[in-house]
Every structure is written in structure tokens, then in C-alpha cells.
Amino acid sequence: MLVSGGAKATVLGFLLVAVCCLCVGERLEAAGSGSKSKFESTGYRAKTNPVHRCFCELSGEVDDCNCKVESVSEFNNHQIYPRVKSLVSKDYFRFFKVNLNKACPFWPDDGQCAIRACAVCPCTDEEVPCGLKDEEAKGENKYSEEVNKDAQDEKCETRSQKEIQLSKLDTTISQEDAAAFETWREHDDAQVNFCQVDDEQSNEMAYVDLLLNPERYTGYKGPSTNRIWSTIYNENCFKPDPNTTGYQSLLTNKNVNKGLCLEKRVFYRLVSGLHSSINIHLCADYLLSDDPFGGETWGPNIEEFKRRFDPVTSDGEGPVRLKNLYFTYLVVLRAIAKAAPILEKEAFYTGNNESDKDVKKGIVELLGVVKSFNNHFNESLMFQGNPEEASQLKEEFRSHFWNISRIMDCVGCDKCKLWGKLQIQGLGTALKILFTSEKHTLRLSRQEVVPLLVGFSKLSNSIAQVENFQQWIAKDSVDPSTVHKKPKGSPFV
């Protein structure tokens, strides 16, 4: 039977309408299939789409930045991470001076964590490089190349303890002078610093070898950790709704985008990105087993990562929090680029000539790569408009972050406190670099340079680990030894 051209067109038209109706029917059925979330109802995509839903936001532009996530990942994983990883393993960066005995200024101390993995082993005097121990004898510019020029000609390791002691200045001052100096220091800090830095002259200060005390999951969790993060988000982050309580309800990208100005969004994303970075570190180096005979087994915990960042277990917020990591990274990257003239003049002196030369060379190479990045965060867009209002907002921003640095002294796990203080100081130093006004001369002490670079290395490591987790999760068969039993409690602690 022959059919005319017009009839053919009519038949094809009916077929297209039928197909469209069928597709619409399937979508309506999916939309009305009970109370499942949108992520659960489209779970079949996991079989056809290689990108797990944890990473569904990791594409396109980073919020409040003119840069794509894909560009940041490629730049970091191929050019930054290998260099910064090698750099921070050198003596200048691996020894960090910190006070882990400060009392919590906000609530009664919970007491030290009894978990063995929480303990921090401070360095003995013999383990600390000679140049670092003798640093206080060199005054305000103790790390400058001019001060260290003569010292580098002398082999530090050949000096006896008696010679080191005799070379020190008499720093004895009266109590009245000490109080006056402290007042001046606090005033200066209030002008330019964004975080509290431990007093290097305190008897409670001790050097810690960061390579021997790595950041990892220690088992420290529960009400104590919840109170730390609740205080940070609920009392220090800027709120879209002043009446909101409970930090979980504040971690909402929708509220941040609609209810906050640029500066307040930046504050939230900085904290959220650092929080995500810390969570990634814990998932990547997790205590999988603790056998009294076989010892501890550490490794990546795939299920824990999914628990913290899967939209199903995080009310849809996990992927956005993960994306905020890239924002925090870009802010610190910009700060390092801006501080390049200062960092290029540092001697990075430890007393070990060979190691110090390697650090100096590594710094120059790293800064060259950092400055080559084309899409840096633009801090000049912040704190604009009415000068008086901008100044007030900037002071609120600074004081809120200063409070967060003080909260770190309330952490009950010493290892968590060590890495919390270091990374908050690193981020605070980055903010100091970006927002110190022209009327103040920017100066950086070793207590700021070390957290800045080591903290940046942790952000860099997190972005590299995201790629690792993407590959691990994409595999259908995962080594059972890398999957830990699903923990209980908040998915974002």
C-alpha cells in the first residue's frame, strides 16, 4: 500500500507526540515517587555517570571568583602540589613553635583527650635546628638576609650550648616595662593582625616536629568538637538571619548567596573551605584499625568521605562545601603572590647551609609558579563604598576571625589543636597580607610565614586528595581494608 508524503508527515508527527508524552509521563512519575530526595530518586545516574554525586558541584566557576574549578585542580595538582609538598618537608617549615597549654577563654576546659592518637610529642632541645633556637638573639629582623649573612658563614652545628647561651642578649625587663610592651603589642596586633599568634617568649612555647605529628583522624569527636564548630559558625560567621541558631542550619549555600554581601560571603566560604579541607585530611589518613599486637593501620576511608560530602547525608550541602575548598585555596594563593616581595627577601635560616639553600631555591620556584597564575582572587573588590561603613565592616571581619583563632585553644585533642591553630594562623596571615592598609608596613614573622606556607600546603593536599577520592569512589570494587565502619554522629564534625 502506498502512502502519500502528507500522510507520512502526519504519522511521524503522531509518533513524536507519543514519544514526548511518554517522556513527560516518566518525569512526572519520578517527581511524584514518594518522599525520596532528588538525589535518591535519580540514583540510577551513578551507573551511567562516572562523576559521583559528592563531586556534582566541582565544575564551572568558583563562587565569587573569576576562575573555574577544573583550572584550579589542574594548576594545583601538576604545578603547585609537588613543589609545596617538598618545600614544607624542610627543617625551616617542619619545626613549628606553639603553645598547646593555653586555657580556653570561652568555657571551662574539657580536659585533655585520653585517646593515644591525640597526643603531641614536643621536640627535645637537641632535635631543634641550632638556627631556630638562637633566633631570639637577633631582634626584630632576625630572619632577614643581612642579619643572617655572618651567621651563615659560621657552621651553626659546631657551636656549643655554652657559646649559644653567651651569644644571647640580656632580655631581662621590669614588670612595668613588660606590661607596657604587652599593651603596645596588643595595640599593634589590633591594627593589622587577623588572628592571635602565640607569644614566642612564653615559657609554655615548645617546638613540634610536624612530620612526626601529622594531621589525621584521631577519634576525637562528639559534643566537644560540635561545640567548637557550632561556636565558629553560630557566633562568629555572619548570619543571613540573626535569629538562626545551630550551626548546621547556617551551612546553606542558598542563604549565603541571597542574604549576605560579598565580604560576609567571603568570610563564610573561607571558614567552610578550611573546614572541608580538614575533613578531607581526616578521611585520607583515617585510623582503620588499632591492633595492640599488629600496631595501627592508617589509610583512606571512602565511606567516611561519602558520609561527609554526599548530598544525601548532608542535606544537599556536602558538594557545595567541597567547592568552597577551592575558594579558600584561591584566597591564600593570592596572598602568597602578594607577599612574594617579602618572601623573596627571607633567608629561611636554620643553620644548615645546604638545607637553607634548598628552601630558598624552592621558595623562588614556587613563587614564580604562583605569580604565573592568571585568575587570582581579587581582594580589591572588598570593603568598598562608603569609607566609614567599609572600615566598620572590615573591623567586624577582622575581629570575628580573631575570635575564631582564640577558639582553637578550646580544642580538647592536642593534635587537633596543633593543626587547628596552625591552619587558622595561616589563613589569618593570608588575610593580613591582603587587607593591611598602605599606612601600615607589612611585616611577617616566622610564626606567620610557617603557618602561611604549611597551611597552604594542606589546602593544596586536599585538592589533590579530592582527585584521589574521585578515582577511588569511581571504582566498583574497593579494597575492604580501606572502608571503615560507618561512624555515628554529625556528618560534618
DOPAMI-616495 format. One record per residue: residue in three letters; x, y, z of N, C-alpha, C in turn. Coordinates in steps of 0.1 Angstrom, whole numbers, plus 5000, padded with zeros to 4 digits. Atoms other than C-alpha are relative to their C-alpha. Layout:
BEGIN
alaXYZXYZXYZ/...
END
This chain:
BEGIN
met500949885000500050005000500950125000/leu499249885001501450344990499450115009/val500549894991501250645014500650134995/ser499549885005501450995003501050075009/gly499049934992504151235015499350075012/gly500749934989501551435035499649905011/ala500450104990500351115052501249965009/lys498850044993503851025061500450105011/ala499749894990504451355078499150005012/thr501050014989501251315098500349895009/val499750114992502250975110501250035009/leu498849964993505651095120499750105011/gly500449904989504151385139499349935011/phe500750074989501851155159501149925008/leu498950084993504950935167500850095010/leu499249914992506951235180499250055012/val500849964988504051355202499949895010/ala500150114991503651005216501349985009/val498750024993507350985225500250115010/cys499949884991507251335241499149975012/cys500950034989504251235262500549895009/leu499450114992505950915273501150065009/cys498949944992509051115285499450095011/val500649924990506851365303499449925011/gly500650094990504951085320501049945009/glu499050064991508150925332500650105010/arg499549904991509351255346499150035011/leu501149984990506051315364500049895010/glu500150124991506150965378501250015010/ala498849994991509751025391499850115010/ala500249884991508751365406499149965011/gly501050034990505851205425500249875007/ser499750134994507550895437500350015015/gly499850004986507150935474500850125005/ser499349894994509251155497501549994999/lys498650015002512651055484500650134996/ser499349875005515251335479500349994985/lys499750005015516151435444501349924997/phe498850085002519451265449499849855000/glu500350144999517950935459499149954988/ser500950035010515250945432500849994986/thr499250015012517950985405501349925002/gly498850084997520350725419500549924989/tyr499550085012520450535386501150074993/arg499049935007522750805373501449965004/ala498750054995525550665394500649894991/lys499550115008525750375370500450054986/thr499749955014525850585338500950125000/asn499249884999527650895351501249975008/pro498850034992531250845362500350095012/val499849904989531051155385499149975011/his500850034989529851065419499350135005/arg500849884996527251305434500750085011/cys499249924991529751415461500750114992/phe499249915007531551595433499250084989/cys500949955010528551725414500150154998/glu499849855000529452095422501450044995/leu498649975004533152065411500250024985/ser499949965014532752225377499650144999/gly500449865002532452575364500750095009/glu499349904992533452895382499849985015/val500050004986534352905418499250125004/asp500849894995531853125437500850125004/asp499449884997532853485439501550014995/cys498749995006535953425418499849994985/asn500050015015536753455381500949894996/cys499150125002538253105379499249885001/lys500750135000537052755371500749905009/val499550104992537352465394501049914993/glu499150095008538952255366501450064999/ser498749935002541652515361500850005013/val499350014987542452525398500649865003/ser499550144998542752145400501249974992/glu498850035008545052115371501250085004/phe498849924996547252405382500649955013/asn499550054987547452275417500749874999/asn499550144999547951905411501349984991/his498850025008550651955384501150105002/gln499049914998552452265393500350055014/ile499849964986551852365429500349895010/tyr499950104989551452055450501349935001/pro498750064999554651875441501150095006/arg499049914995556652185449499850045014/val500349964986554952295481500249885009/lys499850124992554951935494501549985003/ser498550014998558751915490500550115009/leu499549884993559252265504499749985015/val500450004986557352215537500649885008/ser499350114993559351895545501450045005/lys498749954996562452105550500050055015/asp499949974986563652195585499350135004/tyr500649874997562552555583498550005003/phe501450014999558952455579499549895009/arg500550124993558752125597500050025015/phe500049974986559552275631499250135003/phe501049904998556652485644500050035015/lys500049964986556752675678498650035004/val501449984997553352665695499849985015/asn500450014986551752695729498749925001/leu501250094999549352395735499450005013/asn500550014987548752475771499150135004/lys500849894997546752795768498649965005/ala501350034996543452795787499050054990/cys501149965008540252815768499450135005/pro500649884995538953175771498550015000/phe501449995001535353095765499149915008/trp500850094991534252805786501049915008/pro499150094992535752565813500649904991/asp499350105008538352335799499449865001/asp500650135000537051995789501049895005/gly499050104996540351835799500649944987/gln499350065011542851665776499449874996/cys500550125005541751395753500949885004/ala499250114995542751055766500449904989/ile499650095012543050895731501450014997/arg498650005002546550795724500450084987/ala499749935013546450935688499950155001/cys500149854998545651285702501250065005/ala498849944994548951325719501050064990/val499049935008551651555705501449995007/cys498750024994555351485711500950124997/pro499149885003557351815715501449964998/cys498650035003560951825703500850025013/thr499049984990563851795727500950124994/asp499249895004566352085726501049964990/glu499050045009568851875707499449984986/glu500750025013566251805679499850124992/val500349885007565652165671501350064993/pro498949945007567952325645500650125008/cys499349904992570552545660499650154997/gly500449865004569552855640498650045005/leu501349974994565952835653500150035015/lys499849984986567052805689500650135003/asp499349884998569253105686499350134994/glu500749905008566653315668499750135008/glu500449884992565653545697501150105002/ala498849914998569153695699500250094989/lys499749925012568753855665499050124999/gly500949885000565954115673498949994990/glu501249995008563054225652500249944986/asn499750045014564754155618500849875000/lys499250124998566153815629500049914988/tyr500050095011565153645597500550074987/ser499649935012566453905573501449954995/glu498850055005569353815550501250075005/glu498949934994571554095564500449955013/val499750054987571253965599500749875000/asn499550145001572053605589501249984992/lys498950025009574853675565501249955007/asp498950044993577553645590499849865007/ala500350134993575853355608500149894991/gln500050115010575653155576501549964997/asp498650035003579453185572500549905011/glu499550094989579853005606499149885000/lys500750124999578752645608499349995014/cys500850004987575952655634500149885008/glu500050124993576152295642501349985008/thr498750024993579752335655500050085013/arg500049924988578752585683499549925012/ser500450074988578452455718498850075006/gln501149944993575452525740500550125008/lys499549894992577652745762500250134991/glu499849895009578652955731498650074996/ile501349955004574952985721499550095011/gln500549934989574053095756500750145002/leu499249884998576853355758499650104989/ser500349905011575753505724498650075002/lys501349944998572253585737500150135007/leu500149874993571253935748499349985013/asp500750004987570154015783498750064998/thr501349955003566454045778499250025013/thr500749974987565554105815499450145000/ile500649874999563054385819499150005012/ser500849994988560954515848498649964996/gln501450045002557354405853499250124993/glu500749885005556154765845500350014985/asp499749995014558054765812499449894992/ala500650115007556754425803498650024998/ala501549975001553154535809499850114989/ala500149895010553754845787500349944986/phe499750065013555354635759498849924995/glu501250095004552354395760498950094995/thr501149905005549954695757500350054986/trp499749955014551854825727499849894990/arg500150115009552054485711498549974997/glu501450025002548254435716499450104991/his500549895008547654775701500449984985/asp499650025014549754695670499349884994/asp500750125006548254355666498550034996/ala501449965003544754505667499950084988/gln500149925012545654735639500149924987/val499750075013546854475613499849855001/asn500150154999546554115626498649955000/phe501350065001543653895618499849885009/cys500150124991544453615643501050025011/gln499150004988546053565677501249914997/val498850085002549653455674500749985014/asp499450034987551353285704501250085002/asp498949924996553853485723501349915000/glu498850095001557253345713500950005013/gln499250004988558753445746499449935012/ser500650074989556353245767500749875003/asn499450134995557752955788499249884995/glu500850115005554852745775500249964986/met499850035015556052755739501049884999/ala499150125003557652435725500049984985/tyr499950045014558852325691499449864998/val500650135004556852045674500549974986/asp499750045013558051845645498749964993/leu501350025007555151855621500049874992/leu499950125008556351555601499849885009/leu500250114990556251335633498750015006/asn501449984994552851475643499150044989/pro500849965012550851465611498550025004/glu501449984998547251575609499349884994/arg500850125004544951275608498949985009/tyr501250034991541751125623500549945012/thr499550054987542451065660498949935008/gly501150054992538950965672499450105009/tyr500549884992538351305688498750044993/lys501349965006534651375682499050015012/gly501049994990531351425700499650145004/pro500549864996529951725720501150105000/ser498949905000533451885723500250064987/thr499749955013534051905686498850084995/asn501249935005530452005679499950145006/arg500149874994530752295703501050094994/ile499049925007533952415686499450064987/trp500549965013532352425652498750085001/ser501249924998529052555665500350145004/thr499649874996530752845681500650084989/ile499449935011532752925650498950054990/tyr501049965010529752925627498850085006/asn501249944995526953035650500350135007/glu499749884993528753305669501050094993/asn499049925007531453425645499850024985/cys500449985013530253375610498850104999/phe501149915001527953645597498749934996/lys501250075002524353535597499050064990/pro501149945008521753575570498850045008/asp501149974991519153565597500650005015/pro499449994987520353695631499349915011/asn500750094990517753475649500349854998/thr499750145003519153155634500949945011/thr499250074990520652905659500449874995/gly499650135004522552585654500850014987/tyr499149985012525552575630499649934988/gln500450075012524052315607499150084991/ser500949925008521352555597500650114993/leu499349895006523952815588500749964987/leu499250055011525752595563499249984988/thr501050015011523352675535500550094989/asn499549925011524652795502498950104995/lys501149925005521252935493499950135009/asn500049884991521253165525501150094997/val498849925001524753275519499950094987/asn500049935012524153375483498950115000/lys501149915001520853555489500050105012/gly500149924988521353705524501250085004/leu498849944995524953825526500750084989/cys499249935009527154085510501349934996/leu498750075004530453995493500949975011/glu499150024990532554045523499649895010/lys500550114991530353825545499949874994/arg499950125008530153565518501449945000/val498650045000533953565516500349945014/phe499750054987534153515554499549855002/tyr500650144999531753215553500749904992/arg499450095009533353055523501549965005/leu498750034994536853085539500049905011/val500250104989535752905570499549874995/ser500550135006533752645551501049934992/gly499050075008536552575527501149945009/leu499050054990539052535556499549885007/his500750114993536552315574500049874991/ser500050115010536252095542501449944999/ser498750055001539952075539500449915011/ile499750084988540351955574499349865000/asn500750125002537651695568500649904990/ile499350085010539451575537501349935006/his498750054994542751535557499649885009/leu500450104991540951325583499549874993/cys500450115007539351105557501149934992/ala498950055007542551055538501049935008/asp499150064991544550955568499249955013/tyr501050054990542050755590500549885007/leu499550124992542750515618499049894997/leu500950115005541350205602500049885010/ser500050104989542449965630501250035009/asp499049984990544449965662500249875008/asp499750134994545849625670501150015010/pro498949994990547849605702501249924996/phe498950085005550049345685500550044987/gly499649965014550049455649500250154998/gly499949865002550049825655498950074993/glu501149925006547950105640500149994985/thr500150005015546750095604499350134996/trp500649875005546150435587499849994985/gly500349995014544650495553498850074996/pro501249925004541950655532498749925004/asn501350064996538350595544498950054990/ile500949965010536050605514498650035005/glu501449984995532750565533499950135009/glu500049884992533750845557499950124992/phe500149885010534351085528498650024995/lys501349995005531051005513499050045011/arg501049964989529251045547500150155002/arg499949864997530651395550499650094988/phe500249925012530251515514498849964991/asp501250045008527351315499498850095003/pro501249914997524351545494498949935007/val501150074993522051265507500250015015/thr499750004986523751265541500350145006/ser499649864995524451645543498950104996/asp501149915004521051785533500350084987/gly499749945013522351865498501250105001/glu498949904998525252085512501449954998/gly498650055001528251855510500850044988/pro499249965012529251925474500350155000/val499749855000528952305479501150025010/arg498949994990531152275510501349964994/leu498850045007533652085489500550104990/lys499649905010533652355463500650125007/asn499549894992534352615490501549985003/leu498650034999537752445494500850084990/tyr499349945011538752585460500050155002/phe500049864997537752935471501050045010/thr499049974990539852925502501449994995/tyr498750025006542752795482500450124992/leu499849885009542453085457500450125008/val499749884992542453345485501449995006/val498650024994545653205501501050014989/leu499149995011547253165467500350154996/arg499849865003546653535460500850075011/ala499249934989548053635494501549974999/ile498650035002551253445487500650074988/ala499649925012551553615453500350145004/lys499849864996551153955470501150015010/ala498949994990553653875497501449954994/ala498850055006556253755472501250095002/pro498849914997558554065476500649985014/ile499550024986558753995513500749865001/leu499550144999559253615510501349984992/glu498750025008561953655483501250065007/lys498949944992564053855508500349925013/glu499850094988563753595536501249924998/ala498850095001566953405544499649855003/phe500550144996564953095558501249935007/tyr498850054993567853045582499749905011/thr500150104989568152725603501449975005/gly498750044996571952695605500649894991/asn499550115009572152415579500150064986/asn499849925013573652585548499349934988/glu500550075011572652315524498550004999/ser501550004999569052285536499550144998/asp500549865002568652665537500150044986/lys499949975014569852695501498949944992/asp501150075006567352435491498750075002/val501349934997564552615508499950134992/lys500049875007565552955493499749974985/lys500250035014565652795458498649954998/gly501450055001562352615464499050115001/ile500949894999560652935475500050094987/val499949925012561853125444499249934989/glu500750085010560552845422498550005002/leu501550004997557152825440499450144997/leu500649865002556653205439499950034985/gly500149985014557453205402498849944994/val501250085004554652945396498850075004/val501249934994552253125419499750134992/lys500249885007552753455401499649984986/ser500450035014552153295367498549974999/phe501450045001548553205376499250134996/asn500649895006546253425356498750055006/asn501449974995542953425376500050015015/his499949994986543853535411498750065006/phe501149944992541253625437500250155000/asn499949855000540554005435499550065013/glu500349944987540654145470499650145000/ser500249855001540354505458498550034999/leu501549985001536554445453499450015014/met500650014987536054415490500250135008/phe499949894991535454685516500050144992/gln500149885008534454945490498850085004/gly501249924996531755215491500350115010/asn499949894989531155455520501249965009/pro498850034993534555475537499849965015/glu500350024986533155485572499449865002/glu500750134999530855185566501049884996/ala499050105004533654995548501049975011/ser499050014989536055055577499449925011/gln500650074989533554935602499849854996/leu500250145005532754615581501449935001/lys498650075000536554545578500449975014/glu499750024986536954575616499249885005/glu500850114996534054335621500649874995/phe499450115007535554095596501349955008/arg498850034993538954115614499749945014/ser500350044986537554085650499349865000/his500750135000535353785640501149894998/phe499050105003538353595626501049995012/trp499250004988540453695656499449915011/asn500750094991537853525678500149864997/ile499950145004538053205658501449955004/ser498650044996541853195664500149975015/arg500050024986541153215701499249875004/ile500750124998538652935699500849874999/met499150115002541452705688500649955013/asp499450044987542752705724499049925008/cys501150074993539452535734499949854995/val500050145006540152215713500649915010/gly499550104989540551915737501149914995/cys499050095005542751705714501250084996/asp498849925003546351835713500450004986/lys499650005014547051715678499050084991/cys501049925007543751865666500350155002/lys499749864996544652185685501250054992/leu498849965007548152195669499750044986/trp500349975014546852175634498950104998/gly501049905001543852385640500650145002/lys499449874998545952675654500950034988/leu499149975011548452635626499350054987/gln500749975012545952645598499250135001/ile500749874998543852925613501050124999/gln499049905001547053125617500550024986/gly499749995014547953055581499050084992/leu501049925007544653185569499950145005/gly500049874995544753475592501250094995/thr498849935006548253565579499750044985/ala500449965014546853555543499150125000/leu500949895000544053795553500850135004/lys499249894996546654025570500850054988/ile499349965012548654025537499150084991/leu500949945010545654105516499450135004/phe500849884996544054375538500750095009/thr499349904992546854555556500150134991/ser500149885007546354915546501450064997/glu498849945004549055125529500750085011/lys499449924990549655325560500749925010/his499350094991550955025578501149924992/thr499050085007554254855568499749855003/leu500350144998553554485563501349935004/arg498950084995555954265583499549865003/leu500450144997555853885586501149945009/ser499050074991557553695615500049854995/arg499950155003558553325612498749935005/gln501350064995555453245633498850024991/glu501049985010553453375604500349944986/val499650065013555453255574499849855000/val500150155000555552895585498549964999/pro501450045001551752865591499450044986/leu500449965013551153055558500349894990/leu499550095010553152815537499549855003/val500450134997552352495556498549994999/gly501450005001548652585558499650004985/phe500250015014548752645520500249864995/ser499750145005550352305515498849905004/lys501250094996547352145534498850024991/leu501149985010544852315511500449944987/ser499550065013546952205481499949855001/asn500150144998547051855495498549954999/ser501450035001543251855499499549994986/ile500550005014542651945463500649884993/ala499450125006545051665453499249875005/gln500750114994543151425476498649994994/val501350015006539851515460500149924987/glu499850085013541151375427500249865004/asn499850144995542251065446498749935004/phe501350064996538851015461499049994989/gln500850015012537151075428500449864993/gln499550125006539250785414499649885008/trp500350114991538650555444498549975000/ile501450025000534950615445499449954987/ala500450045014534650565407500149854998/lys499750155001535950205411498949935007/asp501050084994533249955417500549915012/ser499450094990535549725437501150085008/val499149934992537249895466500649905010/asp499450094990539749715489499350015013/pro500749994987537749635520500850065011/ser499249944989540649735542500050155000/thr500149855000540150095531498750055004/val501349964996536550105541499749985014/his500250024986535850175577498550005003/lys501450014996532650105595499450145001/lys500649875000530250395591499850065014/pro500149944987530650625622498650065002/lys501249944996527750775641500350155003/gly499949864996527051145648499950094988/ser500249905010527151465628500949974988/pro499250035012528351425592501050114997/phe499149895003530351745594500750055013/val499349974988532551735625501549984999/
END
